[in-house]
């Protein structure tokens, strides 16, 4: 695929996954944005 890019994660799904793992929603909301930014950047470097 040429010209594609990832712009972000489905944060609702990420919050549900964290909840299923027993994580506090406050912790998830605090930690996910910087993790998402790093993962999106790395994914876009590879596509």
Buried (B, 14 or more C-beta within 10 A) or exposed (E): EEEEEBEEBEEEEBBEEBEEEEBEEEEBEEEBEEEBEEBBEEEEEEE
